Amino acid sequence: MFRRALLSVSDKTGIVEFAKGLCKLGFQILSTGGTARTLTEAGIEVTLVSEVTGFPEILDGRVKTLHPKIHGGLLARRDNQEHMNQLNKLGIEPIDLVAINLYPFKETIKKPGVTFEEAIENIDIGGPSMLRSAAKNHKDVLVVVDPKDYDFVLKELEEKNDLNETYRRKLALKVFEHTSNYDAIIADYLRNISVKELDEIEKESFPEELTLAYEKISDLRYGENPHQKAAFYGEINRGPHSIAGAKQLHGKELSFNNINDADAALALVKEFSEPAAVGVKHTNPCGVACEKNIYEAYLKAYSADPVSIFGGIVALNRPVDKATAEELVKIFLEIVIAPSFEPDALEVLKTKKNLRLLQVDLAGKDEKLWDMKKVSGGLLVQDSDIENFNEEELKVVTKRKPTQKEMQDLLFGWKVVKHVKSNAIVLAKDLTTVGIGAGQVNRIWPTQQSIRQATQSTEGSVLASDAFFPFSDVVKEAASAGITAIIQPGGSIRDEDSIKAADENDIAMVFTGMRHFRH
């Protein structure tokens, strides 16, 4: 049977060998532009698409394959005699195999300084059209979008002269996965451009139809638990200031839980401009401190909860020096995150064979991105909670105002409690967490937990709450623990009860007007 194959690829990997294999099997090779030149230079006989269509490439190559003699040859059903009669009448010959990959839009938008015009010119039109036509008619047309499949397809054709319906369908699925991802990347790029330029005019944050584009970074050994399979996907234009864009310098491969916990640690350490150290376990902070240098910040963060930090993750917002590294290796840690590691510090840390070291650019700015949570049958999408509050809008609601030191600790505690699972309470003193209560179903329990689990005296500490107090019990519990100041959003119908209890116990209380639930 006379067979024709249309080859048109941006990624030329393996295409010469594939074409030679097809020629040996009796295929006539049709091609376009750069692919045709590559094949011709390799000594392969090629028929140009323009010879088939009788129409030259136009508009700087924007129109080459959008022609009935191409798409008719792809879409005609071989078991439909009417289709075949129409092909004969119009002088259209069937195309039996298509190997195409698309203009490198993803690679183009990743280039530093790429212009909008350059990005738009790298949107492929003819390629996706031919792929979709062939994939729709995969029963009659073999369609190959992934160069990794060339060898398999050749082997099947050599041994069996065909591919069975299951394999044909699998190849078609790959096409629609690839083209849908390609379109999603374009949509995401244009959405981001539009949001930046038009958001203030249109105030439209969320599209009516949402497509998301991610690429696989790696398969993971397992998921949250060993019986769950898992993989890690990254945003197309992820930056080096993200966990997905981090550079691993040492240690064994990251696990599902490692990545999740590391992301939580990174988000919290980014809250601070002064030297800060963050310990995280199961996505909750277990010790946080700020100091004049990173060495002392880590020692204070470790002392805040030396039990929980064991087997946890430490994030630092300054380069790691040798002295800090020597403290870090004294206990078992899963990961250390930092903007950089001094050479002698790396030497010390690498003595721990499995300790993962992640270098993350903390200077990179987090745009106002979306936070997404998968639910059964749907997806919740919201703005990421990267806002804090305007200090000028803080409202002191008690008779006593916080001292300057208390206010520093209150603002520190507020930054930490934002990253603790709700219901959340954080006790802080001297820019160090004293106790943390997380993930409880009422507000008094995390208060009691934070006091009970405190690793130093709570006398003179301050309390931060992620949401308002429905009752005055938290204030009374704080007073009994020697807590002198409280920061909370306010907004309860019983705020006056809490304010009264604070005044009675000489506690200063500040309302932020902003809640930070974290579920």
N, C-alpha and C positions, 0 to 999 in steps of 0.2 A: 504493500500500500504506500502510495506517495504521501510523505509526511513533511510538514513544514514547522519550523520552530522560530519564534520571534524572540530575539535576545536584545535587551536594552537596559543597561545597568549603569548606575553611578559608581557603585562599589565593584571594581573589576576583579576582585578576589576570586580566583578559580574559574573565571569565565572562559578563558582560552582552552583549558583542559576539558571543560564541560562541552564546549562547542566542538572540539575535536572528537570527543566521544559520540556526540550526536551525529556528526558527519559519518563516522564509521557505521552507524546504525541506519544510514540512508536518509537522514533528515536534510532538507534544504534550509539554510540559515538565512533568516531575514533580520535586518538590524538597522540601527540609526546612528548618526553622529559619531561621538567618541567611541562607542562600543564597536561600530563597524570598522573604524580605523584600527582599533586594537586587534580585532580579529583578522583583518586584512594583512596587517603587519606580521601576524603570526602565521601567514600562509593559508588562511582559511578562506574558502570562496564564500562571498557574502552577497546577497541580493538586498539592495537598499529599499527601504520602505517606500521611498518616493518613486521607485520603479514600479512597485506594486500598485500604488494609488494613482500614478500618473499625475501627481501633483507635488510640487517642490515644498521643502520646508520653508515656512514663512514666519515673519515677526520674530526674527532672531532665534528661531527654533522653538518658539512658544507653541506653534502648531506643526506637528509632524505626523502623528498617528491618529488624530481625531478624524477618522474617515470611514465610510461604510465598507470599503474593501478590507479594512482592518477589523472593525468591530462586527461586521457581518460574518467574517471568517471565524471570529471567536464565539459569537453568540448562537450561531445556527445549530440546532439540534440535529444530530446525525440520524436519529430514528424518526424524524419528522420529514416525510417525503415532500411536503409543501415547502418547508424550509430549504431543502436541498434543491428543489426545482427553481426556487427564487435565486439561489446562488448561481446555478447554471445559467439562468436567463441573464443575470447581471454580470457574469464573468468574474465572480468572486470565488476564490479558492479557500477551503477551510484552513485554519491554523490549529495545529494539534498540540503544541506545547508553547508555553510562555515562561520566560525567565526574566524577571524585572525587579530591580530595586530602585528606590526613589531618590529624587534630588535631596541632598543632605541638609534639610531644613534644621533639624536638631543640632547638628554640628555647627551650622552657620550661626544660630542665635547664641551659641556658647562662646563664640569668639569675642574677645574684649573689643569694645567700641563698634560693634556691628551696627550698621544703620538700618533704619526701618525699610528703606528701599531695597537694600541688599537681602534682607530677610524675605521680603515679599517675592523677589525674583527667584528665590529658592523654594517656592511652593510648587510642587509637581502637579500637573493637571493630567497630562496624557498617561503617565505611569499608573496612577490609581485607577483611572478609567479602564485601562486594559486589564489590570489585575482583577478588578471587580467583574468585568465581563467574563474573563476566563474562569474565575472562581464560581460565578453563578452557573456557568456551563461546565463545571468540573467533571461531570460524567463523560464528557467528550474531549475536554481540553486539560492537559496536565499543566498546573500552574505552580511555579517555584519562585518564592520571594526571598528565601534564605539560602545564601551560598553554601551553608552547612549541609543542605539537602542535595547538592549536585551529585555527590558520589552515590548516595542511596538511589536516586532516580536512575542514574546510568546503570547501576547494577541490576535493578529490577527490569529495566528495558532490555538489557543484554541477556538476562537469564529467562525472562518470561514474556518479553516483547510488549509488556504493558504493566500498569499498576492496578491493583484491585480497587473496588469502590471505596473500601475503608481508608486506604492510603490516599486516594484522590480527595476524599472528603477532609482528611486531616490536613492535606496541603492547602485546601480551600479555606479551612478554618484559620490557618496561619495567615493567609492573605487578609481576611477580614479583621483579625486581631491587629495585624500590622497597619493596615490602612486606617482603622478606627483610632489607633494610637497616634498615627501620623496626623490625622485631623484634630485629635484632642490637643496635641502639642501646639498646633497652629492656633487653635481656639484659645488655649491658655495664654499664649504669647500675646495675641490681640486683646484678650480680656485684661491682661495686666497693663498693656499700653493704654487701653481705653479707660480703665479705672483711674490711672494716674492723671490722665488728661481731662476726663469728662465727669469724674465723680462729683465734683463740686457743682456741676451744672445739673446732672441728671439724678444724683443721689440714689443710684441703683446699685446695690451691693451684690445681690445674688441673682444669677440668671434663671430664667424659667426652665431651661434644660441644662443640666450640669454634666460636663464630661471632664474626666481627670486623666492626666498623662503621667505615668511613672515608668521608670526603667529598673529592671532587677539589678541590685548591687551584688547580692549573693544569696544562695540557699543557706539556710541555717540548720544546724544539727537537729534541732527540734524547736517547738514553740515554748509557750509559757510552762508547759509540762512535757515530759518525755514522750507521751503518747500523741502529741499534736505536731503535725508537720508545719513548717514555717519557711518564709523567705523574707528578705529585706529589700524594699523598693525605695528608690530615691526620686525626688523631683528632678525634672530635666535640667533646670538651671540652678540647682542647689549650690550654695556658696560654701566657702571653707569655714564659715562661722556656724555651721550646723553640724549635728551629729552625723547626718548622712554625708556631709562633705569633709568630715574629720580625716586626718592622716594618722593611721596607726603605725607607731614607731617600733613597737615591741609587743610580745605576748601572744597567747593563743587566740584563735578566732573568737569574735564576739558572739554571744548568744542572744536570743530573743530578749531575755530579761536584762542582760547587760545593756543592750541598746536602749531599752525603755527607761531603765534607771539612769543611764548616762545622760539622756535627754533631759530628765528632770533635774539632775545636778547642774547641767549646763544652763538651763533656764534660770535657776536660782542665782548662780554665781554671777550671771550677767546683770543682776539687779544692782551690783555694787561697783562704785568707782574707786573706792579705797581698797587696799589689799584685803582680800577675803578668801576664806576657805570654807568649803561646804562638804559635809559628809551626808550621803544619801543611802537609804536602805529601803527597798521595795517602793521606790519613787517618793518616799517621804524623807524630809531632812531629819537627820539625827544629831547633828552638831554643826553650828554655823558661827563664825566669828570674823570680825574685822580687827585689824591691828595696823601698826605702822610699817610692818614688813610681812612677807608671806610666811616666813618661818614661824613667827610668833602667832600669826593668824591660824596656822595649822595646829600648833600646840594647843591653843585655846579651843578650837573646834573639836579636836580629839578629846580634850578634857571634859567637854560638855556632855559627852556620852561615849566613854571608852568601851562600853559593852556592845552597843548597837552598831558602832562603826566597823566592828570586826566583820570581814567579808563584804564590806560595802564599797562604795565608790566615793572618791574624793575629787572635787573640782576646785581648781585654784585659778585666780585671775591675774597672776603674775608669773613670770618665768620661774621654773623650779631650779633652785641652787643646790649645791651638794649637801649643805646642812639640812635643808628640808627633806631632801631625798633620803638621807640617813635616818630621819625620823619616820618617813613613810614606810620604809622596809622593815620596821620593827614589828609590824603587825601584818596579818593577812588582809590584803585588799584585792578586789577584782580589777579595778580600773583607776588610773590617775589621769585626769584631764587638765591640760594647761595650755596657755598660748605658745609656750616653748619650753625646752629643757636644756640647761647648760650641759656641755659635754661631760664634765665630771659627774654631774647629777645623773645623766643617762647611764654612765658606767655603773654607778651604784644601783640604780633601779633595775638594770638588766640582770643583776645577780638573781633577781626573782624571775625564774624562767617563764612563768605563766602570767605574770602581771602585765595587763594590757595598758599601754601608754598611748593616749590620744592627744594629738596636737590640733587645737582648734583656734581659729582666728577670732578672738573675742572682740577685736576692734570693728568687725563687720557689723553693719546695722541690720537689725531685724525689721523688715517691713511689716506693715499691718496685714498679717496673713490670716488664713482661715484655720480654725480648729475643727476637726471632724471626728465624730463618734458614730461607729456603725451600730445600728440597732436592727432587730429582726425586720426584714423587708424594707429597710430604709436607711437614711443617712442624716444625722443632725449636723448642720453646718453653722458656725458662728465665727465672729471676729475673734482672733486670739486675744487672751487677756494680758496684753502687754502695757496697759495703761496703769498708772499709779494715781496720784492725786496732786492737785496744786496746793503746796504748803500754805499759800495765802488763804485758801478756802477752808483750812482746818478750823474746827469750831470747838473751843473749850466750853464745856457745858456745866462745869462744876465751879464752886466758889474759889477753889484753889487752882491756880494755873500750874502746869508742869514746870519744873526747873529746867534749865538748859540741858543738863545731863539727862534728866528723865525724857525730855523731848527727843534727844539723840537716840536713846534706847527704844523709845516708842516707834520712831520712824524705822529703825533697824528691825524691830519685831514685826512691824507691819509688812515689810518686804519679805520676811521669812514666812509669815502665816499665809500669805498669798499662795505659797507653793506647798502647803500642807493639806492633805485630804480633809474635806469637811465631814463633820463639824470639827473646827480646828481652833486650838489655843496655843499660843507661844509665850513663854516667859523669857525675858531677856534682862541682862545686866552687864554693863561695861562692854556693850556691842558684842555680846556672846549669848547664845541660847542657854538658858538655865534648865528649862523643861519644855517638852513638846507633847501636846495631846492631839491625836489624829484619828479621823475616821469614825467618830462615835455618832450615835443616833440622837443624842441630845447635846446641849451645850455644857451642862454641869459635869458630865463624865470626863470630857477632855480637859476641863479645868482641874478636876481632882487628879486626873492622870498626870498632867504636867507638873503639878505640885508634888505628888507622890514620887514620881520618877526623877525629880530634880537631882542633879549630881552635886549641887552646892546649895547653900542656904538661899531660900527665896526672899529673905528679908531684904527690902530695898530694891527688889526687881520690879519690872513693869510687865504688863499683860497686853497681848494683842489678840483680837478675836476676828475671824474672817467674816462674821455676820453679827447682826444685832443681838441683844439679850432680850429674850421674851419675858424673863423674870429678873428679879434683883438677886437671885441666889448666887450667880457668878461673882458679883461684886462682894457679897458677904463672904464667900469662900476665899476670894482674893485678899480681903482684909485680914482674915484669920491667918493667912500665910505671910503677912508682912509686905504685900505688894502695895506700891505707893502710887502707881499711875496706870491708866488703862486707855487703850486706843481701840475703837470699834466703829462700825459704820453708822450706828444710830438708825432710827426709823421705826422702832417698835412702838406700838400703842401704849406700852408700859415703860417707855424711856424715863419718865419722871420718877418711877420707883427706883430704877437703877441710879439715877442722878442723886436722889435723896440718900440712898444707901452709901454712895461714894462720899457725899458731903459729910455724912455722919461719921465716916471713918477717915476723913482727911485725905481721901484719894482724889487725885486729879484725873479727870476723864476728858478725852478728846474724841469728837465725832469726825469721821472722814467723809461721810456721805456716799461712800463707795463700798460695795460688797465684793468679796472675792471667793465665792463658792468654788470648790474644786472637787468634782465627783469622779 
